[in-house]
Amino acid sequence: MTRTSPLLDAATVYAVSGWPVFPLGDKGKVARIASVDGGEGYKDATSNVDVIETWWMRWPNANIGLHCVNFWVLDIDPDHDGHVTLAQLEKTYGKLPETLRQRTGSGGTH
């Protein structure tokens, strides 16, 4: 099967790393598989690469949803001035340990 999407490549890497994924709407946060079609949101998440390839061949621009199993995500959104507030949180609660980080579409961090 020909890979046609960098998002498919990323979803596959996540799945092979043991992180179950599911498709979201293009640039969105809503599960792509509608409930009327049997979709169950994060419960649809899988690490099965064949299923993932089928999804992203159908929806090549689908955003990637992760089912957070055995880890959690801290969602840091920009404040009203567009500044990320992680520095404020770390000032109050202490520095976070080094970990994976991802820039979000809104300019925040996961």
N, C-alpha and C positions, 0 to 999 in steps of 0.2 A: 504494500500500500504506500503510495507516495505521500510524503508529509507536505502539507500545503500551508501550514500555519506555525509561526513561532509560538503561539499559544498552545498548540498541540504538543510541540516539543517540550514546553515548560510543564504542561500537565503530565506528560509521560515521565519526565524527570521526578516530579513530585511523587507520582504513583510508585515508581521503582524504588524511591526512598522510603516507601511505606506510608505515605500520606495520601489517604483516599481523597479523590477529587470528584467534582460534578460541574456541569456547565451552567454558567449564569448568562443573563442577557448581555449583548454586546455593550461594553463599557458600563455594565450595571451590576446590581447586587441581588436581583431576583432570579431564582432558579429557572433555568431555561425549559425544563420539562414541566409542562403545566399539570396541575393537579387533575384536570379533566382527562389528561392522557396517562394518568397513573403516577405522575411524579410526586415525590415525597420530600422535596428539598434536600437537605443535607443527608437524609437517609438513602438517597440515590447514590451517594459517593461510593467510589470503588477504586481499587488499585489494579483492576483488570485492564491491561493495556489495550486489548482488542476492543473492549467496550468504549474506552476513552477515545481510541482512534475513530470508531464509528460516530461518536458524538461530535468530535471536532471536524470530521469530514463533512458532517451535516451542517454544523455551525462553526466555520473556521475562525470567526472573530469573537466567539463566546469567551467571556471573562471566566476566570478559574475560581471556583469555590473549593475551599478545603474543609473537610470534616476534621475538626481539631480533636484528634484522639491522642491521648498521652502527652499533650502539650497545650499551651494556651497562648492567646494572642493579645497583646496590648495595643489598642488602637489609639494613636495620637493624632488628632485632627488639628489643623491650623486654627488659631484663635480668630476673633473677628478682624484682626489686623493682618491676618495671613501668616502670623508667626507660630511655629510649632512650639507647644508648651512642655515638651519633654524636659527641657532645662529647669522649668519651674517645678515640675514633679520631682526631679532628682534633687533639687535644692531642699525640698521638703522631706523627701523620704529616703534619700541616699541614691548613690549611683547604681544604675542597673548593671548586671553582669554582661560581659560580651556575649552576643548571640546573633543569630541571623536577623536581618532587617530588610524590609521591603518598602519602597516609596509607593504611596497610594496615588490614585488619580487626582485627588484633591490637594496633593502636596503634603499630606501627612505621612505617617510611618506606621507600619505594622511590625 
